[in-house]
């Protein structure tokens, strides 16, 4: 089973939910937690595991060979991402814009744009008893998160048995990185907050999940602030409400210290255990 934890906006509690669910479930069986928010991964602040290995991740980028080039401009014409531009007697390649589609390289009549490997980030694997934590981290200045998200998911598939539960801490929003982090998941947990802003962005996330034809449920974080509009929306749309995490000042304090809420706050632990039981009720977990 692959479970992605997503939301329509940042700061709703994806990492809080992902790390605590993974920790509690790992008390009884092996669990893989993968941080796919590669632009700013922070699950590692809460999982204190032993580092097992680190793997650098590369993508293929064209490199201009001035000696071979006849400045025909074909590379610029075929590039759909504006990553290759011919300026007078020079061809410029913008690494951050390149999608590694090979079009400019393969269609160059002089083979003047051979593909070279270019480092975009790294994947680090940690282990804490039954909890296996995999973190993808994009290099500073890189603009494309999707290739590294894909590599991080592939890493978990290639290095672990398929019968181990996987929990993916997805990026925020509803754009391409979120699609990559959720498209192969068996179930999606959308986490929101009980505010008009939270409800608005949750509706966007719901539309995306329905477009992807995914089974999903909702968790409300910081329950007790705002209003019950999110609950009413779930009832009207027949979306499973998996649980409510209470709003507590102590929770914010513990989070700021890098502590797992389920370890230090019994009230919060009860909320997470209730979510786990509801996931079992909906046959998401055995």
Secondary structure as the mmCIF struct_conf table of DSSP 4:
data_model
#
loop_
_struct_conf.conf_type_id
_struct_conf.id
_struct_conf.beg_label_comp_id
_struct_conf.beg_label_asym_id
_struct_conf.beg_label_seq_id
_struct_conf.end_label_comp_id
_struct_conf.end_label_asym_id
_struct_conf.end_label_seq_id
STRN STRN1 UNK A 2 UNK A 6
BEND BEND1 UNK A 8 UNK A 9
TURN_TY1_P TURN_TY1_P1 UNK A 10 UNK A 11
BEND BEND2 UNK A 12 UNK A 13
HELX_RH_AL_P HELX_RH_AL_P1 UNK A 14 UNK A 25
TURN_TY1_P TURN_TY1_P2 UNK A 26 UNK A 28
BEND BEND3 UNK A 29 UNK A 29
STRN STRN2 UNK A 31 UNK A 35
TURN_TY1_P TURN_TY1_P3 UNK A 38 UNK A 39
BEND BEND4 UNK A 40 UNK A 40
HELX_RH_3T_P HELX_RH_3T_P1 UNK A 43 UNK A 45
TURN_TY1_P TURN_TY1_P4 UNK A 46 UNK A 46
HELX_LH_PP_P HELX_LH_PP_P1 UNK A 49 UNK A 49
STRN STRN3 UNK A 50 UNK A 64
TURN_TY1_P TURN_TY1_P5 UNK A 66 UNK A 68
HELX_RH_AL_P HELX_RH_AL_P2 UNK A 74 UNK A 78
TURN_TY1_P TURN_TY1_P6 UNK A 80 UNK A 81
BEND BEND5 UNK A 82 UNK A 82
STRN STRN4 UNK A 84 UNK A 87
TURN_TY1_P TURN_TY1_P7 UNK A 88 UNK A 89
STRN STRN5 UNK A 90 UNK A 93
TURN_TY1_P TURN_TY1_P8 UNK A 95 UNK A 97
HELX_RH_AL_P HELX_RH_AL_P3 UNK A 103 UNK A 106
TURN_TY1_P TURN_TY1_P9 UNK A 107 UNK A 107
TURN_TY1_P TURN_TY1_P10 UNK A 109 UNK A 110
STRN STRN6 UNK A 113 UNK A 128
TURN_TY1_P TURN_TY1_P11 UNK A 129 UNK A 130
STRN STRN7 UNK A 131 UNK A 138
HELX_LH_PP_P HELX_LH_PP_P2 UNK A 139 UNK A 139
TURN_TY1_P TURN_TY1_P12 UNK A 140 UNK A 141
HELX_RH_AL_P HELX_RH_AL_P4 UNK A 146 UNK A 159
BEND BEND6 UNK A 160 UNK A 160
TURN_TY1_P TURN_TY1_P13 UNK A 162 UNK A 163
BEND BEND7 UNK A 164 UNK A 164
STRN STRN8 UNK A 165 UNK A 169
HELX_LH_PP_P HELX_LH_PP_P3 UNK A 170 UNK A 171
BEND BEND8 UNK A 172 UNK A 175
HELX_RH_AL_P HELX_RH_AL_P5 UNK A 176 UNK A 182
TURN_TY1_P TURN_TY1_P14 UNK A 183 UNK A 184
BEND BEND9 UNK A 186 UNK A 186
STRN STRN9 UNK A 187 UNK A 193
BEND BEND10 UNK A 194 UNK A 195
HELX_RH_AL_P HELX_RH_AL_P6 UNK A 196 UNK A 211
TURN_TY1_P TURN_TY1_P15 UNK A 212 UNK A 213
STRN STRN10 UNK A 216 UNK A 223
TURN_TY1_P TURN_TY1_P16 UNK A 224 UNK A 224
BEND BEND11 UNK A 225 UNK A 226
BEND BEND12 UNK A 228 UNK A 228
HELX_RH_AL_P HELX_RH_AL_P7 UNK A 229 UNK A 237
TURN_TY1_P TURN_TY1_P17 UNK A 238 UNK A 238
STRN STRN11 UNK A 240 UNK A 246
HELX_LH_PP_P HELX_LH_PP_P4 UNK A 247 UNK A 247
HELX_RH_AL_P HELX_RH_AL_P8 UNK A 249 UNK A 256
TURN_TY1_P TURN_TY1_P18 UNK A 257 UNK A 258
HELX_RH_AL_P HELX_RH_AL_P9 UNK A 261 UNK A 264
HELX_RH_AL_P HELX_RH_AL_P10 UNK A 266 UNK A 281
TURN_TY1_P TURN_TY1_P19 UNK A 282 UNK A 283
BEND BEND13 UNK A 284 UNK A 284
#
